[in-house]
Every structure is written in C-alpha cells, then in structure tokens.
Amino acid sequence: MATIPLGINPTTGTPYKVMIVDDSSTIRITERKILLSESFEVVLEADGAMTALKKLKEATEKPDILMIDFEMPQMNGIDLLKRLRAQNYEGKVVVVTSYANKATLMEFLKLKIDGYIAKPIDRQTLMNHLAKVLGRDDYSK
C-alpha cells in the first residue's frame, strides 16, 4: 500500500500538474474529482483542441500530464497531439476515449502516447493507468 498519493511526485514531493481536454463537461468534472482525490493538481481544462492549444501556449506552468479526448469538435485528439508534438510538448499524454478502434489506437501509438483509457472511466481504471504512466509500481488502491 503506497503512502504517497499517486498525484504527488515521490522525487520532488510536489503534485503532478494535469490538463484535461474533453468536450464533455461531465467527463471533465469526473476526471477532475478523481485526480484531486489523489492530490494531482488540475491546472488547465479545455473543452476542445483549439482552446487547449491556446491555453497551453499562454500557460506559465506546463502540465506534466495531458488527458485528451479523441472525438472533439474542430480537431480530434490525434491532430491535437500532432500539433503538441510539433511544439515540443514533453509531458505525458493519456488518451481517454469511447472511440476505441485499432486504427485510432495505432495512430496514437505512433505519436508516442503514454496511456489509453476507454470510456466510461472509473476511479480504479484511471488510477491504475496513471500509476503505470508515472512508473509507480508501489501504488495500488
């Protein structure tokens, strides 16, 4: 049983900063609640890719982890990720989507995502994936 919450970087003792990008406010609220319950710091939220790009560009502190949806208006998660990679975004990327087919997954893998979670999400699944992404083998809840 881990004593350090998953949202805290065990090396620095500071919370991981997260950005949630999803066009569903319900999903954003759910993800935020789960993340906050494990001491993650939700620093940015966006309801679409264009908003996400704008907020990331203006942000003084870049998020350590991006949680992005695949299906969004204006631009999907793959196009968003391509733009972020072009801007040299170095953080972890976790795709949260209900659109889970092999071709889409392969596209994301080519863009070097760190995790892929199928909706609907629940606390256990989200925490297990984030523990893997963060290399927290000591974490189990």
N, C-alpha and C positions, 0 to 999 in steps of 0.2 A: 504494500500500500504506500503510495507516494505521499510525502508530507508537503512537498512543494506543489501548489496548484499548477495545473497544466499551463495556464496563461502567464506564468512567471518564468522568465529565462533563468535557469539554475546557475548559469555562469555569472550573470550580471545582477540578478536579483530584481530586475525591472520587468514590468509587464510587456508582453509582445503587443505591438500595435497592429490592429486589423482594420481593413477596409472591406465593407460589404457592398457588393454591386448586384442588385436584383430589382427587376421592375415591379415585383410584388412587395407591397409594404408589410404584408402579413409574414412573408418569409424573412424580410429584414428584421422585423421585431423578434421573431422566433430565434433567429441566429444570434442577434444581439443579446437576448436574455441568456441563452445557453453560454455564450462566450463570457459575458460578465460574471456568470456564476462560477467560472473557473479563473477569474482575475485577469482575463485578457482585457486590453484597453481598445475599445472600438473608437478609432479616431476619425474615420470618414465613412460616409454612406452615400450611395448614389442609386438613383432609380433607372439608370441606363448608362450605356457605354460613353456617350458624349459627355454627360455630366461627370462620369468617373475620370475621364481624361482631363477635363478642366480642373476638377478638384485636386487631382494628383499633381498637376502642373503647378498649382498655386500653393500646395501644402508645404509648410516649412519642415515638418517631420514626415518622412515617407513611411508608409506602413510596412511592417515586417512580413505580413501575410495578407494576400488579396483573396477574398472569397467571391468568385464571379459566377453568375448565371450564364447559361448558354443562349437561351432564347430571350432576346430583348428587342424592343423596338429600335429602329435606326441602325443598329450594328450588333451582330451577335458576339458571343464570348470569344470565338476564335479570332475574329477581326480585331476585337479589343486587345486581345493578348498579343497579336502580331504588332500592333501599334506600341504596346507597352515594351515589348522586346526591342523594338526599333529605338525606343527612348532609353534603352539600357536599364529597365527596371530589374532589380536584382533580388527582390524579395521572393518569398514562397507564394505559389499560386495554387489554390484549391478550387476546382470547378464543382459547383453544386447545381445539378440539373435533373429535370424529369425527362430530358431528351437523351436517352442513353442508347445510341446505336453504335456499332463497331466503327463505322467510318468516321463519325464525330469523335469518338474516343481516340482513334489513330491520329486524327488531325491535332488534337490537344497534346497527345504524347510527343508528336514531332516538335511542338512548341515548348517541350520540357516542363509540363505541369508537375506539381508535387503531389497532388491528390485529386481524386474524382469521387464525388459522393452523389448517389442517386436520391432524388426527392421521392417521397416526403422524407425530410430529415428528422432524426430524433437525437436527443442528447448523447446517448451511448455511441451511436454511429459517428456522430460529429467528433466526439472526444477521442474515440479510437483512431480515426483518420488523422486528426491533428497530432496525436501522440506519435504516430508513425512519421508524419511530416517533420516534426520537431526532433525526432530521434530520442524520444523519451520512453525508453524501454522499461523504466521503473514505474511508469504510470499505468494504473489500472483502477477503474471505478465501475 
